[in-house]
């Protein structure tokens, strides 16, 4: 099979390990970036359009398709799902369609679709000035969440507890979303829906990340991961555990909720990353994205539930029914964390052998390279890598992961 991976604007080397997984699973993988480095993928199977305008991406993809006859187009990037839908449609290859992609990318359009579809969601309001944000917060009751409509990876997502915080966070978020990398990496020339801010009511319960699939209106929950981060007023989303602690009856409730959201977003065949949070004992949708979750969530899915989201991407892209079953957890305990450091420019990252050669380590990727800029809240939510460990229990796996993460040395360039 021949597959075309696409990013309108290359997200550093973040997806390179996943591209390698695609190749290792037997695909002839070609990569087209609008803008990117010259060393992301082997030269004979890598091209850059020199522009991130969707028309240029389509033109280059069509020319390459005429030479290679691709079986499908895919992306791992949240910032490319609408562009990939447009490119796949132009090439006559399987696509979720631009409308469904836009609804699945823009958080306002997604919320509106979920409301029409009857899915449980937080209260929400699109706000275009500070006064509107303050009124929404008063109507919903503090605490509330403020977030971008076109964000990702918790960038510029804040919990706000009072009016003073809302004044501060609104200005930070309003000024930040225009330069936010996830927005800047979008293709030009596409209607992405409103680019602005949402205020949402706060959901006070536990949170779960789900790798899922819809195929001809049947939704499969491939894996369910518990988010165990201790929260403040930002959302690093940095510590996870699988298999989930949810009992079977709550898994059934989550399945029904995700199914309602998928149908509301107009999705018939797609890989999915869903995020669910409980409130007053009931699950509510945070989002349903049309790509696999990031970091090491694909590894956790394979180990803790026997589901391979990367293989599912390959199959869906070429219109083949994936090998998937309804949620079936294993007895393997996994703990994973995003690797965080202070804001600054990376000078070096040192991983000692006692970390990289530990038997309990099932996943470790360093995404950042020297010269990359790390932005932490309130300016962004960058990570420099991720790791995951096995253990006899969650506590055991978490202890090992925390110990290993503490042995990685990150040096930042002098900021004076």
Secondary structure, 3 states (H helix, E strand, C coil): CEEEEEEEECCCCCCHHHHHHHHHCCCEEEEEEEECCCCCCCHHHEEECCCCEHHHHHHHHHHHHHHHCCCEEECCCHHHHHHHHHHHHHHCCCCCCHHHHHHHHCHHHHHHHHHHHCCCECCEEEECCHHHHHHHHHHHCCCEEEEECCCCCCCCCEEECCHHHHHHHHHHHHHHCCCCHHHHCCCECCCCCCCCEEEEECCCCCEEEEEEEEECCEEEEEEEEEECCCCCCECCCCEEEECCCCCHHHHHHHHHHHHHHHHHCCCCEEEEEEEEEEECCEEEEEEEECCCCCCCHHHHHHHHHCCCHHHHHHHHHCCCCCCCCCCCCCCCEEEEEEECCCCEEEEEEECCHHHHCCCCEEEEEECCCCCCEECCCCCCCCCCEEEEEEECCHHHHHHHHHHHHHCCEEEECCCC
